[in-house]
């Protein structure tokens, strides 16, 4: 079976028991795992890549958005992500675990 070639990251606002879509970001593959890192960071396991996104909230007339900051390749399929401080643990389909350290 071929890997998915397209997907999306969706960001919702939850208030008064309702969901409102505030941002949609298209990615080149399926997103298998998500993890928050830092105050405005989002880690995403997209097919064989670990990608770091930065959240930009709305301000002064701009719309909220996500931007790709960095990515780490070389995995078979990123299925699990955990973070503590600057350390990121990546669970791979075949290669077991990888420990990464984020440096701005």
Secondary structure by P-SEA (a helix, b strand, c coil): cccccbbbbbbbbbcccbbbbcccccccbbbccccccccbbbbbbccccbbbbbbbcccccccccccccccccccccccbbbbcccbbbbbcccccbbbbbbcc
